[in-house]
Amino acid sequence: MYRIDSVLIASEICSSVDLTILPGLALEAVTKDSFNTEEHGEDQLDFQPGMGKNYERLEFLGDTFLKMATTISVYTLYPRENEFEYHVKRMLMLNNRNLFTHAVKRNWPGYIRTKAFDRRTWYPSDIKLRKGKVTKAKAKQHCLSHKSIADVCEALIGAAYLTSKSNDNMDMAVKAVTSMVNSEDHTMTEFSDYFAKYTAPEWHSYEPTAAQRNMVECIAEITGYRFRCPPLLRSAFKHSSYVYEEKIKRDYQQLEFLGDALIDMVVVDFLYNRFPEADPKWLTEHKMAMVSNQFLGFLCVRLGLSKHLMVATSPLHSKIREYTAEAKEAEEKARARKKSQDNDAAATSDKGPSAEVPGVTQDFWVEIQQPPKALADVVEALVGAMFVDSGYSFSIVRDFFAKFIQPYFEDMALLSSFASNHPVTVLIHALQDDFRCTQWKLHMASVPPSTDDAGVAILAESELLCALMIHGNVIAHATSTKSGVAAKLAVAKLALKTLASIQDASHFRTEMGCDCGGGGSAAALN
């Protein structure tokens, strides 16, 4: 009965915004089984056993779809705006405060499950007791943070996405985003509505030049996709420094903004389905490796896309040449190592050496220096351009991922060290494993923007503040107008610089006033 009651309650929250989400997914989306559910890898406070799956994985999925949906919407509705304006409009829709505000207006906090079944306090709602004693115990009220309520909204989007995906579309997820953000900048209820509202700029219809037609052939040979709009393709490779083709009205920044969200979505979808038991912390670390500038920059060179980048600054040209040479050298070394390993293996086999061309391990790119960001931007811009040129076909994005990105990540174990070297991960390991400190936390909060700053911060009305606190003292802090992830990243880098002078755990205890006994996990990461 309790399970049925919970499912009906979860279904009711979906019905309030006209979403027919699968009951099991709806229940998972509104289940918070501990005070710090979202803090993966930490000791769960006030954990409630027997509640089933909590919302954390669906929130990870829904957060990414929310980013993609709002990105496509602002790109579609504001073709003349720049990337800066896109960021502002998107942030006003997907920030936690906006999601929280509209959820509270709908009285959603009362639907969120935070307590396990208790026979002393549970009784079906709206049913009169005809026989037996009425319990005197009252169910405890739950206390939910703004972020937890916003997370449930994102989890419901994730649940809607999985429900839609079972029908081979994304329509319900699009409808869920419209309900959650409640903004005039996202009114779509089906995925096809995005393209229906899109109006191509006039310069897309200009007669293509010989250079543009030649680029169509070159990119088709590389990717297998043939562009119908040569000027659009040309713009995907136009750096802001390149001013020699006046008919191409835009550089790649708009398309890069769009492509970034599209690639994030297809990568998260891949990880979510490939690793059904992985928690969001692991998924996030490996997603960041797959969409990192280091990998996408390498991919740009590996596919030969860098040859078509139109740039007019000598320093950037030089950096690209240097990186290209280093990438080729790294691949040759990796191939030589693989050949040597194959020969050693053949020496112990009765089959003798193989005459096949030696392959290469797919993780050699992690050993190369950081590429110029323009190279990664080009890959994202190209994906964005393919999406637009194809009439907003997400299958084109999936095909690009399957053909050019996924092969490098079939064995995720190869990426473990790269993913674990993310600054936030390094910081957590240092505090928890090296210094054995348990009284620390990365604290997140929304704060008014600095009066010294303008632009995004002022327009957004608030910034996200992240502070590293050790035994109650602030060690490092930073703000971001983009996301909590960006703020945490900035703080982690600052904190690691501060901790670089700490020699060992004893030195740490002296400097930080730490009296932890060692062992245990970190404190809250909120």
FENNORFEN-V580405 format. One record per pair of residues at least 6 apart in sequence whose ideal C-beta (glycine too) atoms are under 7 Angstrom apart, sorted by the first residue. I is the first residue (numbers start at 1). GAP is how many residues later the second one is. D is the distance in Angstrom with one decimal. If there is no record, write none. Layout:
# FENNORFEN-V580405
i=I gap=GAP d=D
i=I gap=GAP d=D
This chain:
# FENNORFEN-V580405
i=1 gap=123 d=6.6
i=2 gap=115 d=4.7
i=2 gap=120 d=5.9
i=5 gap=119 d=5.9
i=6 gap=21 d=5.9
i=6 gap=107 d=6.1
i=7 gap=16 d=4.9
i=7 gap=20 d=5.3
i=9 gap=102 d=5.7
i=10 gap=13 d=6.9
i=10 gap=16 d=4.0
i=10 gap=17 d=4.3
i=10 gap=20 d=5.1
i=11 gap=12 d=5.8
i=11 gap=15 d=5.7
i=12 gap=99 d=6.8
i=13 gap=17 d=6.2
i=13 gap=95 d=6.0
i=13 gap=98 d=4.3
i=14 gap=6 d=6.9
i=14 gap=7 d=4.7
i=14 gap=12 d=5.1
i=16 gap=90 d=6.0
i=17 gap=162 d=4.0
i=19 gap=141 d=5.7
i=19 gap=153 d=6.2
i=19 gap=156 d=6.6
i=19 gap=157 d=5.7
i=21 gap=138 d=4.8
i=21 gap=139 d=5.5
i=21 gap=142 d=5.0
i=22 gap=141 d=5.0
i=25 gap=134 d=3.8
i=25 gap=137 d=5.8
i=25 gap=138 d=6.2
i=26 gap=133 d=5.9
i=28 gap=24 d=6.9
i=28 gap=25 d=4.6
i=28 gap=27 d=6.3
i=28 gap=30 d=5.9
i=28 gap=131 d=6.8
i=29 gap=26 d=5.2
i=29 gap=29 d=5.1
i=29 gap=123 d=6.5
i=29 gap=126 d=3.9
i=29 gap=127 d=4.7
i=29 gap=129 d=6.9
i=29 gap=130 d=4.4
i=30 gap=25 d=6.8
i=30 gap=81 d=5.8
i=30 gap=82 d=5.1
i=30 gap=83 d=5.6
i=30 gap=122 d=5.8
i=31 gap=20 d=5.6
i=31 gap=21 d=6.4
i=31 gap=22 d=6.7
i=31 gap=23 d=4.9
i=31 gap=24 d=5.8
i=31 gap=82 d=4.8
i=32 gap=22 d=6.0
i=32 gap=23 d=6.3
i=32 gap=80 d=6.0
i=32 gap=81 d=6.8
i=32 gap=82 d=5.0
i=32 gap=116 d=6.1
i=33 gap=14 d=6.4
i=33 gap=15 d=4.8
i=33 gap=18 d=4.5
i=33 gap=21 d=4.6
i=34 gap=10 d=3.8
i=34 gap=11 d=5.8
i=34 gap=12 d=5.8
i=34 gap=13 d=4.4
i=34 gap=14 d=6.6
i=35 gap=10 d=4.1
i=35 gap=11 d=4.6
i=36 gap=6 d=6.3
i=36 gap=8 d=6.4
i=36 gap=9 d=5.2
i=36 gap=488 d=5.4
i=36 gap=490 d=7.0
i=37 gap=17 d=5.1
i=37 gap=19 d=5.9
i=38 gap=18 d=5.9
i=38 gap=113 d=6.1
i=39 gap=485 d=6.0
i=39 gap=486 d=4.7
i=39 gap=487 d=7.0
i=40 gap=16 d=6.9
i=40 gap=239 d=4.5
i=40 gap=240 d=5.6
i=40 gap=241 d=3.6
i=41 gap=240 d=5.4
i=42 gap=479 d=5.1
i=42 gap=480 d=5.9
i=42 gap=483 d=6.4
i=43 gap=478 d=4.9
i=48 gap=67 d=5.8
i=48 gap=68 d=3.9
i=49 gap=67 d=6.0
i=50 gap=66 d=5.1
i=50 gap=67 d=6.6
i=51 gap=62 d=6.7
i=51 gap=65 d=5.3
i=55 gap=96 d=6.3
i=55 gap=97 d=6.0
i=55 gap=100 d=3.8
i=56 gap=223 d=6.8
i=56 gap=224 d=5.3
i=57 gap=215 d=7.0
i=57 gap=223 d=6.1
i=58 gap=97 d=4.0
i=58 gap=100 d=3.7
i=58 gap=101 d=5.4
i=59 gap=92 d=4.6
i=59 gap=95 d=4.7
i=59 gap=96 d=4.3
i=59 gap=99 d=6.3
i=60 gap=220 d=4.1
i=60 gap=223 d=5.9
i=61 gap=97 d=3.7
i=61 gap=100 d=6.3
i=61 gap=207 d=6.2
i=61 gap=211 d=5.4
i=62 gap=92 d=3.9
i=62 gap=93 d=5.5
i=62 gap=94 d=6.8
i=62 gap=95 d=3.5
i=62 gap=96 d=3.1
i=62 gap=99 d=6.7
i=63 gap=91 d=4.6
i=64 gap=200 d=5.5
i=64 gap=201 d=5.4
i=64 gap=204 d=4.3
i=65 gap=92 d=5.6
i=65 gap=93 d=6.7
i=65 gap=96 d=5.0
i=65 gap=108 d=5.4
i=65 gap=200 d=6.3
i=66 gap=28 d=5.3
i=66 gap=88 d=6.0
i=66 gap=91 d=5.5
i=66 gap=111 d=5.7
i=67 gap=27 d=6.4
i=67 gap=194 d=5.2
i=67 gap=197 d=6.5
i=68 gap=193 d=4.4
i=68 gap=194 d=6.3
i=68 gap=196 d=6.8
i=68 gap=197 d=4.3
i=69 gap=105 d=6.0
i=69 gap=108 d=4.3
i=69 gap=117 d=6.7
i=70 gap=20 d=4.7
i=70 gap=23 d=4.8
i=70 gap=24 d=5.4
i=70 gap=107 d=6.9
i=70 gap=111 d=6.8
i=70 gap=116 d=5.8
i=71 gap=19 d=6.0
i=71 gap=186 d=6.7
i=71 gap=187 d=6.0
i=71 gap=190 d=3.8
i=72 gap=122 d=5.1
i=72 gap=186 d=6.9
i=73 gap=112 d=5.9
i=73 gap=113 d=4.5
i=73 gap=115 d=6.6
i=73 gap=121 d=6.8
i=74 gap=12 d=5.0
i=74 gap=15 d=4.6
i=74 gap=16 d=5.5
i=74 gap=111 d=6.0
i=75 gap=11 d=6.7
i=75 gap=179 d=6.7
i=75 gap=182 d=7.0
i=75 gap=183 d=4.9
i=76 gap=118 d=5.4
i=76 gap=121 d=5.4
i=76 gap=122 d=4.8
i=77 gap=108 d=6.3
i=77 gap=120 d=6.6
i=78 gap=7 d=6.7
i=79 gap=120 d=6.8
i=79 gap=122 d=5.6
i=82 gap=171 d=7.0
i=83 gap=170 d=4.4
i=83 gap=171 d=6.1
i=83 gap=174 d=4.9
i=86 gap=171 d=5.3
i=87 gap=369 d=6.2
i=87 gap=395 d=6.9
i=88 gap=368 d=5.5
i=88 gap=371 d=5.0
i=88 gap=372 d=6.7
i=89 gap=96 d=5.5
i=91 gap=369 d=5.5
i=91 gap=390 d=6.9
i=91 gap=391 d=7.0
i=92 gap=6 d=6.7
i=92 gap=368 d=6.4
i=93 gap=88 d=4.2
i=93 gap=90 d=4.9
i=93 gap=92 d=6.1
i=93 gap=93 d=6.1
i=94 gap=87 d=6.8
i=96 gap=50 d=6.0
i=96 gap=51 d=5.6
i=96 gap=54 d=3.9
i=97 gap=49 d=6.9
i=97 gap=349 d=6.2
i=97 gap=365 d=6.8
i=98 gap=83 d=6.4
i=99 gap=51 d=4.0
i=99 gap=54 d=4.3
i=99 gap=81 d=5.7
i=100 gap=46 d=4.6
i=100 gap=49 d=5.0
i=100 gap=50 d=4.9
i=102 gap=78 d=6.7
i=102 gap=80 d=4.8
i=103 gap=46 d=5.1
i=103 gap=50 d=5.5
i=108 gap=41 d=6.8
i=109 gap=35 d=5.4
i=109 gap=40 d=5.7
i=112 gap=32 d=6.3
i=112 gap=40 d=5.7
i=114 gap=28 d=4.0
i=115 gap=25 d=6.8
i=115 gap=27 d=6.7
i=120 gap=15 d=6.0
i=120 gap=17 d=4.9
i=121 gap=14 d=6.6
i=121 gap=16 d=4.9
i=121 gap=17 d=6.7
i=121 gap=18 d=4.4
i=123 gap=12 d=6.9
i=153 gap=27 d=4.8
i=156 gap=20 d=6.1
i=157 gap=16 d=6.0
i=157 gap=19 d=4.6
i=157 gap=20 d=6.0
i=157 gap=23 d=6.3
i=160 gap=12 d=4.4
i=160 gap=13 d=4.5
i=160 gap=16 d=3.9
i=161 gap=9 d=6.5
i=161 gap=12 d=3.8
i=163 gap=9 d=5.5
i=164 gap=6 d=5.0
i=164 gap=7 d=5.5
i=164 gap=8 d=4.1
i=164 gap=9 d=5.1
i=169 gap=22 d=6.3
i=170 gap=21 d=4.6
i=171 gap=19 d=4.4
i=171 gap=20 d=5.7
i=174 gap=14 d=5.3
i=174 gap=15 d=6.4
i=174 gap=16 d=6.0
i=174 gap=17 d=5.3
i=175 gap=14 d=4.6
i=177 gap=9 d=6.0
i=178 gap=8 d=5.5
i=178 gap=9 d=6.0
i=178 gap=10 d=6.1
i=178 gap=11 d=6.0
i=188 gap=6 d=5.8
i=194 gap=198 d=5.3
i=195 gap=196 d=5.5
i=195 gap=197 d=3.9
i=198 gap=194 d=7.0
i=201 gap=48 d=6.7
i=203 gap=28 d=5.9
i=203 gap=44 d=6.0
i=203 gap=45 d=6.9
i=203 gap=46 d=4.8
i=204 gap=25 d=5.2
i=204 gap=27 d=5.5
i=204 gap=28 d=5.6
i=206 gap=25 d=5.6
i=206 gap=41 d=5.4
i=208 gap=22 d=3.7
i=208 gap=23 d=6.3
i=212 gap=18 d=3.7
i=212 gap=19 d=6.1
i=212 gap=22 d=5.0
i=213 gap=17 d=5.8
i=215 gap=15 d=6.8
i=215 gap=18 d=5.9
i=215 gap=19 d=6.0
i=215 gap=93 d=6.1
i=216 gap=10 d=6.4
i=216 gap=11 d=4.9
i=216 gap=14 d=5.1
i=216 gap=17 d=6.0
i=218 gap=90 d=6.4
i=219 gap=8 d=6.7
i=219 gap=14 d=6.2
i=220 gap=6 d=4.2
i=222 gap=81 d=5.5
i=222 gap=82 d=5.9
i=222 gap=83 d=6.8
i=223 gap=177 d=6.9
i=225 gap=161 d=5.6
i=225 gap=171 d=6.7
i=227 gap=6 d=4.3
i=227 gap=162 d=5.2
i=228 gap=161 d=5.7
i=229 gap=160 d=5.3
i=231 gap=17 d=6.0
i=232 gap=153 d=5.4
i=232 gap=156 d=6.4
i=232 gap=157 d=5.6
i=233 gap=152 d=5.8
i=234 gap=14 d=5.3
i=235 gap=13 d=5.1
i=235 gap=15 d=5.1
i=235 gap=16 d=6.8
i=235 gap=17 d=6.3
i=235 gap=20 d=6.7
i=236 gap=16 d=5.2
i=236 gap=19 d=5.2
i=236 gap=145 d=4.2
i=236 gap=146 d=5.0
i=236 gap=149 d=4.0
i=237 gap=15 d=6.6
i=237 gap=71 d=5.0
i=237 gap=72 d=5.4
i=237 gap=73 d=5.4
i=237 gap=141 d=6.1
i=238 gap=7 d=7.0
i=238 gap=10 d=5.6
i=238 gap=13 d=4.6
i=238 gap=14 d=5.7
i=238 gap=72 d=5.0
i=239 gap=12 d=6.1
i=239 gap=13 d=7.0
i=239 gap=70 d=6.4
i=239 gap=71 d=6.0
i=239 gap=72 d=4.0
i=239 gap=135 d=6.1
i=240 gap=11 d=4.6
i=240 gap=13 d=6.8
i=241 gap=70 d=5.6
i=241 gap=71 d=4.4
i=241 gap=72 d=4.7
i=242 gap=68 d=4.3
i=242 gap=69 d=5.8
i=242 gap=70 d=4.9
i=243 gap=69 d=6.9
i=252 gap=125 d=6.1
i=252 gap=126 d=6.6
i=252 gap=129 d=3.8
i=255 gap=126 d=4.0
i=255 gap=129 d=3.8
i=255 gap=130 d=5.1
i=256 gap=121 d=4.6
i=256 gap=124 d=4.6
i=256 gap=125 d=4.3
i=256 gap=128 d=6.6
i=258 gap=126 d=3.7
i=258 gap=129 d=6.8
i=259 gap=121 d=3.5
i=259 gap=122 d=5.5
i=259 gap=123 d=6.9
i=259 gap=124 d=3.9
i=259 gap=125 d=3.3
i=260 gap=120 d=4.8
i=262 gap=121 d=5.6
i=262 gap=122 d=6.4
i=262 gap=125 d=5.8
i=262 gap=135 d=4.9
i=263 gap=28 d=5.7
i=263 gap=117 d=6.2
i=263 gap=120 d=5.8
i=264 gap=27 d=5.9
i=266 gap=131 d=5.3
i=266 gap=132 d=5.7
i=266 gap=135 d=4.5
i=267 gap=20 d=5.5
i=267 gap=23 d=4.9
i=267 gap=24 d=5.7
i=268 gap=19 d=5.8
i=270 gap=131 d=7.0
i=270 gap=136 d=6.7
i=271 gap=12 d=5.1
i=271 gap=15 d=6.2
i=271 gap=16 d=5.9
i=272 gap=11 d=6.9
i=275 gap=8 d=6.9
i=285 gap=134 d=4.0
i=285 gap=135 d=6.9
i=285 gap=137 d=5.8
i=285 gap=140 d=6.0
i=286 gap=126 d=6.0
i=286 gap=129 d=6.1
i=286 gap=133 d=5.1
i=288 gap=131 d=7.0
i=288 gap=134 d=6.0
i=289 gap=6 d=6.8
i=289 gap=126 d=5.0
i=289 gap=129 d=5.1
i=289 gap=130 d=4.6
i=290 gap=115 d=6.8
i=290 gap=119 d=5.8
i=293 gap=77 d=6.8
i=293 gap=78 d=6.6
i=293 gap=80 d=5.6
i=293 gap=83 d=4.2
i=294 gap=71 d=6.9
i=294 gap=76 d=5.8
i=294 gap=77 d=6.6
i=295 gap=70 d=6.1
i=296 gap=80 d=3.7
i=296 gap=83 d=4.6
i=296 gap=84 d=6.8
i=297 gap=74 d=2.8
i=297 gap=75 d=6.8
i=297 gap=78 d=3.8
i=297 gap=79 d=4.5
i=298 gap=29 d=5.9
i=298 gap=67 d=4.0
i=298 gap=70 d=6.3
i=298 gap=73 d=6.4
i=299 gap=80 d=5.7
i=299 gap=105 d=6.5
i=300 gap=6 d=5.1
i=300 gap=75 d=4.0
i=300 gap=76 d=6.7
i=300 gap=78 d=5.3
i=300 gap=79 d=5.0
i=301 gap=22 d=6.8
i=301 gap=23 d=5.1
i=301 gap=26 d=5.0
i=301 gap=74 d=6.4
i=303 gap=101 d=6.6
i=305 gap=73 d=5.7
i=305 gap=74 d=6.7
i=305 gap=77 d=6.7
i=306 gap=14 d=5.9
i=306 gap=18 d=6.4
i=306 gap=69 d=5.7
i=309 gap=65 d=6.6
i=309 gap=69 d=5.7
i=311 gap=6 d=6.4
i=311 gap=63 d=6.8
i=316 gap=56 d=6.1
i=316 gap=58 d=6.3
i=319 gap=53 d=4.6
i=320 gap=52 d=5.7
i=320 gap=55 d=6.8
i=323 gap=46 d=6.8
i=323 gap=48 d=4.8
i=323 gap=49 d=6.3
i=326 gap=42 d=5.6
i=326 gap=43 d=6.2
i=327 gap=41 d=5.5
i=330 gap=34 d=5.3
i=330 gap=37 d=5.7
i=330 gap=38 d=5.0
i=331 gap=29 d=6.2
i=331 gap=33 d=6.1
i=334 gap=26 d=4.7
i=334 gap=27 d=5.8
i=334 gap=30 d=3.7
i=335 gap=23 d=5.8
i=335 gap=25 d=4.6
i=338 gap=20 d=4.9
i=338 gap=21 d=5.8
i=338 gap=22 d=5.4
i=338 gap=23 d=6.2
i=339 gap=19 d=3.8
i=342 gap=12 d=6.3
i=342 gap=16 d=5.7
i=343 gap=10 d=5.8
i=346 gap=6 d=6.0
i=346 gap=7 d=4.3
i=346 gap=8 d=6.3
i=361 gap=53 d=6.9
i=362 gap=45 d=6.6
i=362 gap=46 d=4.5
i=362 gap=52 d=6.6
i=363 gap=51 d=4.0
i=363 gap=52 d=6.5
i=366 gap=52 d=4.6
i=383 gap=14 d=6.0
i=383 gap=17 d=5.8
i=386 gap=10 d=5.0
i=386 gap=14 d=6.6
i=387 gap=6 d=6.9
i=387 gap=9 d=6.1
i=387 gap=10 d=5.9
i=390 gap=6 d=4.6
i=409 gap=6 d=6.6
i=423 gap=66 d=6.0
i=423 gap=69 d=3.8
i=423 gap=70 d=5.1
i=423 gap=73 d=6.1
i=424 gap=64 d=5.4
i=424 gap=65 d=6.3
i=424 gap=68 d=4.5
i=426 gap=70 d=6.4
i=427 gap=65 d=4.5
i=427 gap=68 d=5.6
i=427 gap=69 d=5.9
i=428 gap=94 d=6.4
i=430 gap=69 d=6.0
i=431 gap=6 d=5.1
i=431 gap=9 d=5.3
i=431 gap=91 d=6.4
i=432 gap=89 d=6.5
i=432 gap=90 d=5.1
i=434 gap=71 d=6.8
i=435 gap=70 d=5.1
i=435 gap=73 d=4.2
i=436 gap=69 d=5.6
i=436 gap=80 d=6.1
i=436 gap=82 d=3.6
i=436 gap=83 d=6.7
i=437 gap=33 d=6.6
i=437 gap=71 d=6.9
i=437 gap=77 d=5.2
i=437 gap=79 d=5.1
i=438 gap=78 d=4.8
i=438 gap=82 d=4.4
i=438 gap=83 d=6.9
i=438 gap=84 d=6.5
i=438 gap=85 d=6.4
i=439 gap=31 d=6.9
i=439 gap=32 d=4.9
i=439 gap=77 d=6.0
i=439 gap=84 d=5.9
i=440 gap=28 d=6.9
i=440 gap=29 d=6.5
i=440 gap=30 d=4.6
i=440 gap=82 d=5.9
i=440 gap=83 d=5.7
i=441 gap=28 d=5.5
i=441 gap=82 d=4.3
i=441 gap=83 d=4.8
i=441 gap=84 d=6.1
i=441 gap=85 d=7.0
i=442 gap=24 d=6.0
i=442 gap=26 d=5.7
i=442 gap=46 d=5.9
i=442 gap=49 d=6.7
i=442 gap=83 d=5.1
i=443 gap=24 d=5.0
i=443 gap=26 d=5.7
i=443 gap=83 d=6.3
i=444 gap=20 d=6.5
i=444 gap=22 d=5.4
i=444 gap=40 d=5.3
i=444 gap=82 d=5.7
i=445 gap=20 d=5.0
i=446 gap=16 d=4.6
i=446 gap=18 d=6.2
i=447 gap=15 d=6.4
i=447 gap=16 d=5.5
i=447 gap=18 d=4.6
i=447 gap=32 d=6.8
i=448 gap=14 d=6.2
i=449 gap=8 d=3.5
i=449 gap=9 d=5.5
i=449 gap=11 d=7.0
i=449 gap=13 d=6.5
i=449 gap=14 d=5.1
i=450 gap=7 d=6.6
i=456 gap=25 d=4.2
i=457 gap=6 d=5.4
i=457 gap=24 d=4.7
i=460 gap=21 d=5.5
i=463 gap=16 d=4.3
i=463 gap=17 d=6.6
i=463 gap=18 d=5.5
i=464 gap=15 d=6.5
i=464 gap=16 d=5.2
i=464 gap=19 d=6.8
i=464 gap=20 d=5.0
i=464 gap=23 d=4.8
i=465 gap=12 d=6.5
i=465 gap=14 d=5.0
i=465 gap=22 d=6.7
i=466 gap=11 d=6.7
i=466 gap=12 d=5.9
i=466 gap=18 d=6.7
i=466 gap=21 d=3.7
i=466 gap=22 d=5.0
i=466 gap=25 d=4.6
i=467 gap=7 d=5.1
i=467 gap=10 d=3.9
i=467 gap=24 d=6.8
i=468 gap=7 d=4.7
i=468 gap=8 d=4.8
i=468 gap=23 d=5.4
i=468 gap=27 d=4.8
i=469 gap=6 d=7.0
i=470 gap=42 d=5.1
i=471 gap=41 d=6.2
i=471 gap=42 d=5.5
i=471 gap=43 d=6.0
i=475 gap=20 d=5.7
i=475 gap=23 d=6.0
i=476 gap=15 d=5.2
i=476 gap=18 d=3.9
i=476 gap=19 d=4.3
i=476 gap=22 d=6.1
i=477 gap=14 d=6.3
i=478 gap=9 d=5.6
i=478 gap=12 d=3.7
i=478 gap=13 d=4.8
i=478 gap=16 d=6.4
i=479 gap=8 d=6.2
i=480 gap=6 d=4.0
i=480 gap=7 d=3.9
i=480 gap=10 d=6.5
i=502 gap=6 d=4.9
i=502 gap=9 d=6.3
i=508 gap=6 d=6.0
i=509 gap=6 d=6.9
